Amino acid sequence: MQPAVLKLELINRQKLRLQAPLVDRMGTVAIVTSDGRMIVGTLKGFDQTINLILDESHERVFSSSQGVEQVVLGLYIVRGDNVAVIGEIDEETDSTLDLGNIRAEPLNSVVH
């Protein structure tokens, strides 16, 4: 192996070692995308450009006329340039929400 390739491989291994404890500690996260979607799932991985891998994910679709609809996505990848906000969800509090009775206008897209 050439020295530059070996060095890059070592750097990537170090990044994975640093990333693993954070991913192990994270539970359920909510992501608001730049087009106003809200995606909830278990964070399984990320990279330096904030590409996110979610497992057991679903999209929460808000409406002012009916309750929140949850669309199952399963294993899902969100591109980093589409992430507006990411935050950890308190699963205990989230489980007490009655999403069927929550009515809200959908979020608008991010304006640059």
Summary of the structure (lengths in Angstrom):
residues: 112
radius of gyration: 17.2
end to end distance: 44.3
largest distance: 61.5
contacts: 270
relative contact order: 0.20
helix: 30%
strand: 37%
